[in-house]
Amino acid sequence: MALKDPERFILHVCVVGFHHQRGCEVEFTFPPIGKSQDTKLPSEWRFLPFLALPDGAHNCEQDSSYFHLPALSTDNGSQSTVFGVSCFKQIDSKELKNKMDDVTRSTVQKSVCVLSYLPLYGYLKEKIQVATRVYFNEKDFARTEILEQLYRSLNMSVSPSLMEESLLFVGLSAIELLTTFRHRVLVLFKLLLLEKRVMFHGFPVGNLCTQLLSLVSLFPKMLQSGLAHAVPRESNVVTSENDVFHPSHTAESSEEMSVNIFGFPLAIFTKLQNGTVEIHDPELEEQLSLSTADLRFADYLIHHVNEYTEKGEQEAGWDGSEEWIRAQFKLYLLSLLSTIQHTDGEGMTNYNEQFVEAWRQTTNFQIWNGKEHAGIDDVHAGHPFQGQLGLSDIKIRLANVMQDVASKSERGRKIEQAVSQTRKAVGVAIDSARSFVASWLTELTQPHSEDLEEKEIEEEKEHKESIEDIQSIEKS
């Protein structure tokens, strides 16, 4: 990563306030963005105030926001993305020791924002929250010494070495994402692979940002280096009737991106609320329909995450943890790529043939497919959860359908509750029927149950071995 100043990974610390007539505006920057001491922003960063202090922020006593800005054209580095982290608070204007003349409202709200070349979102947020609290406790916003100290302190501690450690995922939660969206997490994962624009809608904005980045973190190496070109320089923005801002993927940018032996990170760049996913394009909905194998995969994740949250880390171990979830999505993606690379179309049904065909047309797949990746030859082709249809698959499919129905309307939620109650009643009836026929079914079902249990244990063992194989390939 070539930068204008190799030792300076934190660019600026800013204060954004809300003026009752002019709206959101930058009130302070350190160091100054331009040559003068004023706070005028370059045109590339004209949206910074609205990103650092988003609409509706006044409804929260305090919150945070993550956002991206295009790198300035004056920067010599190849990176096109600047990462922004802001923390905002409000205070009763009566408490201010130094009350400015333009303070006309009962509360004053300001945002402390850090612009960085490194996507250390959660790590920076924790540091900014402390500085913001001290800044507000001064009750005099003209005293900016703590913010200048924050800038110097961060530049002394922040370096690319932190990108290889667990600090990269501080504040993110793949567990919470999976618990909220359940099977639909895989739909979101595929949406980003298809480079579709996805609108996340929710409140507060801090939780929304965390969910979005937790989703992005499921893609191998994406946070480490895949976001460096997430925002194009304005000279690389192309417009059309259907796309206001769309980054143009160029051969030059793909060459600059550092990839591993599997070709990761992929060159990806694409109304969600309360765990719902709304798709208004029938063709896209068909492409994102989850296959039986996909549903098994999602159910496998949900089962292990539920066990992990119930038992806790010490008892549950690695299975179901944050790292474990990302490893499963890595295996899924590698298996998909290996299947496309080595089977001449066989087994695509397990991934949904329409999805695979649509993905083949995307820029990220074409960039990946245009080069050789030695590591992919050692990955087993086929879906990790392929196999014959069973009764458990019908149960998973029904559960998925009912969750979709329940998430779309209040009526749907009532239907789901009614079905749930009926399911319990039916379960009692089935138990009675089972006891009635148990005598003549025992000889047939007992051996089958034992075989099935052995098969499940063997599949679990093979799945874990696949994860271990991938980890050993990377290390070699």
Phi, psi and omega per residue, in radians:
M1 nan 1.824 -3.116
A2 -1.511 2.143 -3.102
L3 -2.094 2.819 3.104
K4 -1.069 -0.716 3.081
D5 -2.232 1.797 -3.046
P6 -1.025 -0.405 -3.093
E7 -1.613 -0.047 -3.033
R8 -2.044 1.676 -3.130
F9 -1.684 -0.310 3.006
I10 -1.745 2.095 -3.048
L11 -1.469 -0.924 -3.058
H12 -2.623 2.690 2.890
V13 -1.989 2.235 -3.062
C14 -2.187 2.737 2.982
V15 -2.093 2.197 3.098
V16 -1.994 2.266 3.115
G17 -2.139 2.980 3.110
F18 -1.974 2.070 3.099
H19 -1.678 2.349 -3.025
H20 -1.132 -0.304 3.108
Q21 -1.908 -0.700 -3.054
R22 -1.650 -0.198 -3.126
G23 1.448 -2.671 -3.123
C24 -1.244 2.374 3.130
E25 -2.694 2.656 3.093
V26 -1.370 2.226 -3.095
E27 -1.860 -0.344 -3.072
F28 -2.756 2.444 3.005
T29 -2.429 2.450 3.051
F30 -2.452 2.222 -0.219
P31 -1.169 2.902 3.139
P32 -0.972 2.481 -3.108
I33 -1.237 -0.714 3.110
G34 -1.788 -2.933 3.136
K35 -1.298 -0.515 -3.123
S36 -1.547 3.064 -3.120
Q37 -1.582 0.018 -3.135
D38 -1.324 3.036 -3.062
T39 -1.889 0.384 3.128
K40 -1.176 2.309 -3.079
L41 -1.619 2.583 2.987
P42 -1.153 2.721 -3.065
S43 -1.037 -0.563 -3.130
E44 -1.113 -0.412 -3.084
W45 -1.938 0.405 -3.049
R46 -1.135 -0.353 -3.140
F47 -1.617 0.002 -3.098
L48 -0.929 -0.818 -3.103
P49 -1.033 -0.646 -3.084
F50 -1.378 -0.414 3.077
L51 -1.418 -0.650 -3.121
A52 -1.335 -0.508 3.107
L53 -2.282 1.364 -2.975
P54 -1.198 2.827 3.122
D55 -1.042 2.363 -3.118
G56 1.561 -0.004 -3.117
A57 -1.102 -0.442 -3.116
H58 -1.166 -0.253 3.124
N59 -1.421 -0.086 3.128
C60 -2.056 2.425 3.050
E61 -1.182 -0.620 3.048
Q62 -2.769 2.604 -3.140
D63 -2.895 -3.064 -3.122
S64 -2.472 2.934 -3.133
S65 -2.622 2.496 3.020
Y66 -1.990 2.435 3.138
F67 -2.729 2.917 3.137
H68 -2.116 2.545 3.047
L69 -2.240 2.688 3.050
P70 -1.275 2.476 3.058
A71 -1.121 2.538 -3.120
L72 -1.206 2.574 -3.103
S73 -1.124 -0.309 3.137
T74 -1.380 -0.243 3.130
D75 -1.262 2.462 -3.129
N76 -1.510 -0.264 -3.061
G77 -1.278 2.810 3.137
S78 -1.399 -0.368 -3.109
Q79 -1.103 2.369 -3.108
S80 -1.867 -0.008 -3.071
T81 -2.042 2.340 2.960
V82 -1.948 2.295 -3.055
F83 -1.699 2.234 -3.130
G84 -1.962 2.400 3.065
V85 -2.299 2.198 -3.132
S86 -2.247 2.587 3.027
C87 -2.230 2.241 -3.097
F88 -2.184 2.580 -3.125
K89 -2.425 2.944 3.010
Q90 -2.354 2.713 -3.084
I91 -2.467 2.573 3.077
D92 -1.137 2.232 -3.076
S93 -1.090 -0.383 3.124
K94 -1.206 -0.380 -3.100
E95 -1.436 -0.221 -3.075
L96 -1.195 2.326 3.077
K97 -1.378 -0.599 -3.134
N98 -2.127 1.599 -3.057
K99 -1.637 2.050 -3.139
M100 -1.238 2.767 -3.114
D101 -1.143 -0.486 -3.083
D102 -1.482 0.057 3.066
V103 -1.457 1.832 -3.068
T104 -2.029 -0.099 -3.084
R105 -1.852 2.917 -3.074
S106 -1.256 -0.424 3.105
T107 -2.224 2.669 3.087
V108 -2.096 2.285 -3.134
Q109 -2.146 2.325 3.123
K110 -2.450 2.747 -3.141
S111 -2.139 2.313 3.015
V112 -1.747 2.172 -2.982
C113 -2.204 2.445 3.071
V114 -2.082 2.295 3.075
L115 -1.870 2.218 -2.994
S116 -2.344 2.740 3.005
Y117 -1.547 -0.130 -3.101
L118 -2.039 2.347 -3.103
P119 -1.428 0.988 3.120
L120 -1.647 1.113 -2.967
Y121 -0.969 -1.071 -3.062
G122 -1.139 -0.676 3.123
Y123 -1.072 -0.822 3.134
L124 -1.163 -0.664 -3.132
K125 -1.027 -0.749 -3.139
E126 -1.088 -0.709 3.124
K127 -1.186 -0.723 -3.104
I128 -1.193 -0.649 3.138
Q129 -1.040 -0.718 3.121
V130 -1.134 -0.816 -3.123
A131 -1.125 -0.675 3.137
T132 -1.118 -0.721 3.133
R133 -1.099 -0.764 3.118
V134 -1.151 -0.721 -3.141
Y135 -1.044 -0.749 3.137
F136 -1.279 -0.570 3.132
N137 -1.145 -0.398 3.061
E138 -1.134 -0.509 -3.131
K139 1.027 0.452 3.076
D140 -2.583 1.765 -3.017
F141 -1.296 -0.086 3.053
A142 -1.359 -0.284 3.137
R143 -1.546 1.730 -3.030
T144 -1.896 0.249 -3.098
E145 -1.034 -0.673 -3.113
I146 -1.105 -0.565 -3.135
L147 -1.300 -0.649 3.063
E148 -1.158 -0.660 3.086
Q149 -1.146 -0.669 3.097
L150 -1.051 -0.769 3.136
Y151 -1.051 -0.833 -3.103
R152 -1.181 -0.712 -3.132
S153 -1.118 -0.757 -3.137
L154 -1.140 -0.701 -3.136
N155 -1.195 -0.377 3.081
M156 -1.431 -0.474 -3.033
S157 -1.830 -0.434 -3.058
V158 -1.554 2.237 3.110
S159 -2.702 2.874 3.141
P160 -1.032 -0.333 3.138
S161 -1.089 -0.468 3.122
L162 -1.217 -0.346 -3.097
M163 -1.225 -0.330 -3.111
E164 -1.640 -0.037 -3.073
E165 -1.887 3.112 -3.114
S166 -1.160 -0.214 3.132
L167 -1.081 -0.381 -3.118
L168 -1.102 -0.560 -3.070
F169 -1.827 0.242 3.123
V170 -1.041 2.287 3.087
G171 1.502 -0.215 3.122
L172 -1.610 2.700 -3.105
S173 -2.535 1.729 3.030
A174 -1.195 -0.507 3.111
I175 -1.114 -0.841 3.131
E176 -1.118 -0.684 3.105
L177 -1.047 -0.803 -3.119
L178 -1.212 -0.647 3.116
T179 -1.155 -0.624 -3.124
T180 -1.321 -0.851 -3.024
F181 -1.714 -0.287 3.095
R182 0.903 -2.218 -3.085
H183 -1.043 -0.463 -3.069
R184 -1.247 -0.197 3.039
V185 -1.023 -0.677 3.141
L186 -1.187 -0.570 3.055
V187 -1.111 -0.767 3.116
L188 -1.120 -0.717 3.119
F189 -1.025 -0.784 -3.140
K190 -1.239 -0.565 3.092
L191 -1.026 -0.774 3.139
L192 -1.200 -0.614 3.068
L193 -1.064 -0.601 -3.141
L194 -1.431 0.024 3.096
E195 1.066 0.608 3.111
K196 -1.521 2.559 3.091
R197 -1.349 2.219 -3.079
V198 -2.105 2.245 3.094
M199 -1.731 2.086 3.038
F200 -1.644 2.222 -3.105
H201 -2.239 2.191 -3.139
G202 3.100 3.118 -3.113
F203 -2.658 2.457 -0.020
P204 -1.323 2.866 -3.023
V205 -1.147 -0.521 3.136
G206 -1.062 -0.770 3.095
N207 -1.124 -0.653 3.139
L208 -1.092 -0.816 3.126
C209 -1.078 -0.703 -3.132
T210 -1.127 -0.742 3.122
Q211 -1.117 -0.735 -3.135
L212 -1.092 -0.811 -3.140
L213 -1.231 -0.548 3.063
S214 -1.108 -0.659 3.070
L215 -1.138 -0.805 3.131
V216 -1.075 -0.587 -3.102
S217 -1.183 -0.243 3.099
L218 -1.260 -0.304 3.101
F219 -1.515 2.166 -3.079
P220 -0.966 2.296 3.055
K221 1.154 0.123 -3.053
M222 -1.192 -0.791 3.124
L223 -1.204 -0.631 -3.101
Q224 -1.093 -0.810 -3.049
S225 -2.527 -0.197 -3.063
G226 -1.292 -0.317 -3.121
L227 -1.597 -0.033 -3.105
A228 -1.067 -0.413 3.139
H229 -2.092 0.439 -3.117
A230 -1.212 -0.526 3.112
V231 -2.016 2.114 -3.131
P232 -1.365 2.653 2.936
R233 -1.117 2.656 -3.020
E234 -1.080 -0.428 3.114
S235 -1.237 -0.301 -3.127
N236 -1.768 0.133 -3.129
V237 -1.536 2.244 3.070
V238 -1.980 2.558 -3.099
T239 -2.118 2.634 3.059
S240 -2.597 3.121 -3.108
E241 -1.133 -0.520 -3.055
N242 -1.781 -0.195 -3.042
D243 -2.359 1.912 -3.135
V244 -1.354 -0.842 3.097
F245 -2.179 2.007 3.111
H246 -2.462 2.047 -3.118
P247 -1.171 2.303 3.102
S248 -1.462 2.107 3.130
H249 -1.407 2.124 -3.114
T250 -2.041 2.756 3.096
A251 -1.069 -0.580 -3.116
E252 -1.106 -0.799 -3.102
S253 -1.188 -0.593 3.127
S254 -1.203 -0.560 3.103
E255 -1.215 -0.599 -3.090
E256 -1.251 -0.466 -3.080
M257 -1.296 2.175 -3.138
S258 -1.382 2.172 -3.115
V259 -2.078 2.785 3.127
N260 -1.691 -2.932 -3.021
I261 -1.199 -0.279 3.091
F262 -1.652 -0.077 -3.090
G263 1.512 0.340 3.115
F264 -1.674 2.550 0.068
P265 -1.404 2.664 3.016
L266 -1.226 2.649 -3.107
A267 -1.475 1.216 -3.072
I268 -1.640 2.291 2.804
F269 -3.117 2.041 -2.997
T270 -1.897 nan nan
K271 nan 1.732 -3.124
L272 -1.767 2.348 3.084
Q273 -2.760 2.356 3.077
N274 0.951 0.629 3.071
G275 1.426 0.173 3.133
T276 -1.736 2.661 3.080
V277 -2.244 2.020 -3.137
E278 -1.847 2.156 3.115
I279 -2.123 2.098 -3.030
H280 -1.765 -0.007 3.124
D281 -1.820 1.966 -3.099
P282 -0.998 -0.669 -3.138
E283 -1.148 -0.735 3.113
L284 -1.160 -0.645 3.122
E285 -1.084 -0.658 3.079
E286 -1.148 -0.714 -3.130
Q287 -1.138 -0.512 -3.074
L288 -1.719 0.087 3.079
S289 -1.120 2.262 -3.075
L290 -1.431 2.302 3.102
S291 -1.303 3.000 3.084
T292 -1.042 -0.735 3.119
A293 -1.131 -0.665 3.097
D294 -1.092 -0.764 -3.139
L295 -1.139 -0.636 3.064
R296 -1.080 -0.775 3.132
F297 -1.031 -0.852 -3.134
A298 -1.110 -0.715 3.132
D299 -1.137 -0.648 3.088
Y300 -1.065 -0.758 3.109
L301 -1.101 -0.858 -3.090
I302 -1.060 -0.749 -3.130
H303 -1.041 -0.845 -3.100
H304 -1.231 -0.632 3.111
V305 -1.168 -0.713 3.092
N306 -1.064 -0.755 3.104
E307 -1.105 -0.695 -3.115
Y308 -1.126 -0.767 -3.114
T309 -1.243 -0.533 3.140
E310 -1.327 -0.762 -3.059
K311 -1.495 -0.524 -3.062
G312 1.626 2.839 -3.038
E313 -1.101 -0.720 -3.066
Q314 -1.130 -0.690 -3.105
E315 -1.482 -0.670 -3.053
A316 -1.365 -0.518 -3.107
G317 1.383 -2.546 -3.039
W318 -1.350 -0.648 -3.085
D319 -1.034 2.198 3.137
G320 1.620 -0.082 -3.119
S321 -1.378 3.035 3.121
E322 -1.026 -0.860 -3.132
E323 -1.099 -0.675 -3.141
W324 -1.102 -0.758 -3.137
I325 -1.057 -0.789 -3.138
R326 -1.147 -0.590 3.097
A327 -1.144 -0.639 3.137
Q328 -1.171 -0.719 3.114
F329 -1.212 -0.550 3.061
K330 -1.138 -0.784 3.099
L331 -1.075 -0.740 3.134
Y332 -1.039 -0.829 -3.104
L333 -1.178 -0.731 3.110
L334 -1.118 -0.703 3.118
S335 -1.138 -0.678 3.083
L336 -1.093 -0.821 3.132
L337 -1.114 -0.727 3.138
S338 -1.152 -0.652 3.116
T339 -1.114 -0.763 3.114
I340 -1.146 -0.663 -3.046
Q341 -1.295 -0.579 -2.906
H342 -2.074 -0.121 -2.993
T343 -2.016 0.044 3.105
D344 0.935 0.725 3.065
G345 1.634 -0.226 3.131
E346 -1.229 2.437 3.098
G347 1.448 0.061 -3.120
M348 -1.196 -0.409 3.126
T349 -1.012 -0.580 -3.129
N350 -1.178 -0.337 3.099
Y351 -1.870 -0.013 -3.031
N352 1.384 1.827 -3.062
E353 -0.998 -0.634 -3.136
Q354 -1.150 -0.665 3.082
F355 -1.126 -0.819 -3.102
V356 -1.050 -0.748 -3.134
E357 -1.131 -0.703 3.110
A358 -1.168 -0.669 -3.129
W359 -1.167 -0.605 3.127
R360 -1.027 -0.438 -3.095
Q361 -1.518 -0.145 -3.071
T362 -1.362 2.783 3.130
T363 -1.151 -0.733 -3.071
N364 -1.120 -0.651 3.118
F365 -1.234 -0.703 -3.113
Q366 -1.147 -0.637 3.060
I367 -1.135 -0.789 3.125
W368 -1.115 -0.779 -3.068
N369 -1.250 -0.307 -3.112
G370 -1.389 -0.057 -3.128
K371 -2.286 2.829 3.081
E372 -1.589 2.429 3.136
H373 -2.265 1.784 -3.009
A374 -1.011 -0.623 -3.057
G375 -1.124 -0.483 -3.049
I376 -1.210 -0.386 3.140
D377 -1.189 -0.369 -3.121
D378 -1.638 0.027 -3.129
V379 -1.665 2.291 -3.122
H380 -1.113 2.273 3.110
A381 -1.370 2.605 -3.133
G382 1.963 2.768 3.125
H383 -1.266 2.377 -3.139
P384 -1.044 -0.359 -3.080
F385 -2.177 0.556 3.081
Q386 -1.295 2.746 -3.130
G387 2.741 3.085 -3.105
Q388 -1.257 2.645 -3.131
L389 -1.230 2.371 3.121
G390 -2.297 3.079 -3.139
L391 -1.081 -0.625 3.130
S392 -1.101 -0.544 3.118
D393 -1.168 -0.643 3.104
I394 -1.128 -0.717 3.103
K395 -1.087 -0.763 3.131
I396 -1.114 -0.758 -3.136
R397 -1.087 -0.787 3.130
L398 -1.102 -0.727 3.130
A399 -1.085 -0.701 3.135
N400 -1.150 -0.750 3.130
V401 -1.097 -0.765 -3.119
M402 -1.169 -0.601 3.081
Q403 -1.141 -0.677 3.102
D404 -1.139 -0.758 3.131
V405 -1.105 -0.791 -3.091
A406 -1.135 -0.531 -3.045
S407 -1.400 -0.257 -2.977
K408 -1.620 -0.327 -3.113
S409 -2.854 2.878 3.076
E410 -1.143 -0.649 3.093
R411 -1.099 -0.691 3.114
G412 -1.095 -0.679 3.122
R413 -1.129 -0.670 3.117
K414 -1.160 -0.695 3.103
I415 -1.085 -0.757 -3.128
E416 -1.097 -0.694 3.114
Q417 -1.131 -0.718 3.125
A418 -1.119 -0.743 3.114
V419 -1.115 -0.658 3.135
S420 -1.095 -0.751 3.118
Q421 -1.154 -0.715 3.103
T422 -1.103 -0.668 -3.132
R423 -1.060 -0.664 3.122
K424 -1.162 -0.743 3.139
A425 -1.125 -0.761 3.113
V426 -1.103 -0.637 3.127
G427 -1.049 -0.699 3.102
V428 -1.116 -0.760 3.136
A429 -1.105 -0.721 3.137
I430 -1.123 -0.692 3.105
D431 -1.059 -0.698 3.123
S432 -1.145 -0.774 3.131
A433 -1.114 -0.647 -3.120
R434 -1.107 -0.720 3.137
S435 -1.171 -0.539 -3.122
F436 -1.180 -0.666 -3.072
V437 -1.772 0.061 -3.029
A438 -1.056 -0.611 -3.033
S439 -1.068 -0.769 -3.083
W440 -1.604 -0.113 3.087
L441 -1.664 -0.263 -2.999
T442 -0.954 -0.831 -3.064
E443 -1.125 -0.528 -3.117
L444 -1.455 -0.722 -2.999
T445 -1.476 -0.558 -3.051
Q446 -1.092 -0.880 3.098
P447 -1.081 -0.680 -3.139
H448 -1.090 -0.709 3.140
S449 -1.111 -0.706 3.127
E450 -1.152 -0.721 3.109
D451 -1.102 -0.718 -3.129
L452 -1.118 -0.716 3.128
E453 -1.116 -0.747 3.102
E454 -1.100 -0.673 3.132
K455 -1.124 -0.737 3.128
E456 -1.111 -0.709 3.113
I457 -1.110 -0.726 -3.138
E458 -1.149 -0.710 3.119
E459 -1.132 -0.703 3.105
E460 -1.092 -0.712 3.125
K461 -1.123 -0.784 3.136
E462 -1.110 -0.658 3.140
H463 -1.121 -0.768 3.128
K464 -1.148 -0.654 3.107
E465 -1.115 -0.613 3.106
S466 -1.110 -0.741 3.093
I467 -1.080 -0.782 -3.134
E468 -1.130 -0.654 3.116
D469 -1.081 -0.767 3.141
I470 -1.106 -0.737 3.127
Q471 -1.122 -0.652 3.137
S472 -1.239 -0.606 3.094
I473 -1.078 -0.758 -3.131
E474 -1.129 -0.656 -3.094
K475 -1.293 -0.493 -3.077
S476 -1.341 nan nan
